[in-house]
C-alpha cells in the first residue's frame, strides 16, 4: 500500500506530496497521522530549510475523507463517541499549529481542489501558488456545521481580508484560480507542469540568499506579528533576531559575499 504522504529531499528543499490521488488526496486517519509526525520531525531538521507541499494527481486536498472516516473505527481508542470525536477534531486542528511552528517556511503548490481541511493546509502555509485548476472552498455550513474549521477563521481574514473571508465562510462557494489571485489567496498562476518547479525555484531563491538561522528567526517573528502583538514586542523580537544572527559565522560570510558579489556559502554556524 502506498504511503498517504511522500517526502522528497532536494538538498535544502523538501517536497511533500499528499498521496491519495484516487480520493483527491482527502485526509484519512493514516494521512493525518503521517502529517502530524512529519511536521513534528521538522523541528530539528536543520538540513531542510524550505518545504514545498503539493498534491498527487489532479487534486491538492479535498479535506476530510468522509467515506473513509466512517470505516476507520476509533481515532482515540477506548473512549466514548463524544471524546473520540473531540480528540479527532483537536488533532486535525492542531495540524495547522504544527505547520506554523515548524521552522521551515512552507510554500503550497496548489494543483487542484483545496477544500475544507485542504484549504486549511494551504492557508496555514507561508505562501501559495496555483494552477488554473486550483479551486478553494470551505463549505462547512453546507454540511450543517459551523462555517469555520481547522483555523480558517484565523488565517483567511489575515490573507484575504475580512470581507472576502466572510464571503467564503458564509457562502461556501468555490473560488477559482483567477479570483483567488485577485484576492491574494495565491500570488501567481502557472501551468500544471511548471507548478512544482516554480515553487522549488521560489524556495531556491530563499535558501540562496537567506542564512539558515536568519530564515528560522524570521518565521518566528512573522508568526508572532501575525498573531497580533504590539509594535514594541515586534521590535524586541526583531532586535533579538538581529543580535543573534549577527554573531554567527554565516553573517561574516554574508558580508564577504556581498562585497565579493557572489552568493554566500551557508554553513548554519
N, C-alpha and C positions, 0 to 999 in steps of 0.2 A: 504493500500500500504506500502511495506517495505521501511524503510529509506535507501537512497543510501549509507550511511556510518553508521557503527556501532562501538561504543566505549565501551570497557570493561575495567573497572578499576580493577587491581590486586594489590592493595596496592600502592606502589610507582611506579609500572609499568603499563602503559596503552597500550592496544592492539586496534589499529584502523583497522577496516576491511572495505575495499571498497566492497560495497554490491549490485552490479548489475551483478550477475553471469551469467544471461541469455545473457548478452552483453559483456562478458569477462571484466566486470567492467569498460567499456568505460565511459568517462566523459560526462554527460549531464548537463543541466543548474542546476538541483537540486543538483547533486553531487558537482559541482563547488561551489555553494553557501554554501553547508554543509562543504566542506573542508576549505574554506576561514574562515568561522565562527569558525570552530574547532580550527584552529591554532591561531586565534585571542584570543580565550578563554584560550589558554595555557599560555599566557603572565603572568598571576598572579595565575596560578595553581601550587602552591608550593607542593601540595600533590603528583602530578605526576612528577617523576624525569627522567624517560626514556620512550620513545614511540616506540612501535613496530608497523609497518604498513604492512599489507598484503592484499591479495585479496580473496574474497569468490569464491568457485568453482575452475575451472581449469585455471583461468587467474589472473594475478596481475592487470594489467590495460592496455587496448588496445588503450589508447589515447582518442581523441575526438570522441564521437559517431556521426559519420557523418549522419547516418539515423535519429537520434533523433533531431539533431540540426536544420534540415530543417523544423521540425514540431513544434518547441517550441516557435515560434514567436520572439519578440524582446528581446534581452538581456537588452538593455537600452531603456526603453520606451520613446516615443515622440522624437526620433532622426531620422535622415536620415540614409540610408544604410551604408554610409562610417563611420559616427560617431558611429553607432551601432556596426559595425564590429571592429572598432579600440578599442572601450571600452571593448568589449569582449576579444580581443587579449591582451589588457593590463591587464585585470583582471585575465585571466588564467595564464599569465606570472608572475604576482605578487604573485601567489601561492607559487612559489619557494622561493621568498623573505620571505614570511610568515613562511615557513618551516625553513629557515636558521635563522630567527630572533627569533623563539620560543626558550625558554631557555633550553628545554629538548633535549638531543641527540636523534636522530631518527635512528632506525635500520629497514631497509627494508628487509622483508622476502618474497622473490620473488618466487611465486609458479607456475608461468606460463608466458605467454607472457607479456612483459613490453615494449610497443612500443609507439612511438610518445610522447604524454604528459605523458603516463605511464612510459616511460624511464626517463623522466624529474623528475617525483616524486621519482623514485628510486635513481637517481644520486644527487638529492638535499638532500637526506638522508645522515647521517653521516657514516653509514656502510651498507653493503649489503651482505646477504647470499641468497642462492637459492637452488632449487631442480634441478634434471636432466631435468625437464620440463621447466625450466626458459629459456626464449628467449628474446633477446634485439634487437631493431632496431629503427632507425629514418629515415623513408622513405619519408620525405617531398619532396625531389627532384623528386621522382617518381610520385608525385601528382601535379607537375608543380609549386611547391612553392620553396622558399629558403630552403636550406638544413638544416638550424639550426633554432630551435624554442624552446620556453619555457626554456631558459637557457642552452640548450645542447652545444652550442659553448663555454660556460663559464665553465661548470662543467666537460665535457668529457675530455678535454686536461689535466685538473688537476688530474683526476683519472687515466686515461689510457695512457696519453702522447699524444703529438700532432700527431704522425703518425697514431696510432690506431684511434684517434678521427677523423682525416681527412678521413680515410678509411670508417668509419661508416657513416659520414655525406655525403660523396660524393657518396658512392655506395648504401646506404640504405639497405644493405644486412642484413640478420638475423644472429645474433651471438648466438650460442648455449651455454649451461651452461659450457661445458668444455673449450671452447675458452674464455668465459667471465672470468673464474677463471684464465686462463693463463695470461690474460691482466690485472688482478686485478680489474675487474669491480665488481666481487663478491669475497669474501675471502674464502668461503667454499661451498661445495655442500653436502646437506643432503637429506634424504628421505622425501617424502611428509608428512608422519605422524610425522616426527621429526622436521619439519621446524619451526613452531611457538614455540614449546618447546625449540628448540635450540636458537632461537632469545631471548626468555624470559630468558633462562639461561645466555646468554651474559649480558642482562640487569640486572639480579640479581647480577652477579659478579660486575658490575659497582656500583650499589646502595649500595652493602655491603661494598665496600672499599672506595668509594668516598664521601666526605662530600657534602651535598646539595649545599651549596654556592660555594664550590670549583669546583663542576661539572658545574654549570651555568657559572662561570667565565672562565673556561677552554673552553667552547664552544664559548664564546665571543672572546677570544684571537685567537682561531683557525679560526673563521670566518674572523677576520681582517688579519691574516697572509695569509690565502688562497687568500684573495683579493689582496695581493701583497704589503705589507707595508715594509719599510726599517727595517733593523735589530734594529736600535736604538729605533724605535717606538715599535717593538715587545718586546724589553727588558723593556720599560717603562710600557707596558700593563701587562707583567708578574710580574714586581715589584709591580704594583698596586694590582694585584690579591693576591700576597703573603702577602702584608701588610694587606689587608682587611681580608683575610681568617684566618691569624694567630691570629687575635684578637678575634675570636669567641669562644664560649663555645665548639663548636664541635671540634675545634683544640685542646683544652685541653683534651677533651675526646679521641681524636685520639691518643694523646701521651700516655695517660694512657692505652689505649687498646693495643698499641704497646708493652709497657713494660710488660703488663699482658698477652700477647699472646692470645688475644681474638678479636672478631670483634667489632668495635665501635658501640655504640648505638646513632645514629644520632638524633638530635632534631631540626636542622636547626635554631640554635640560637647562 
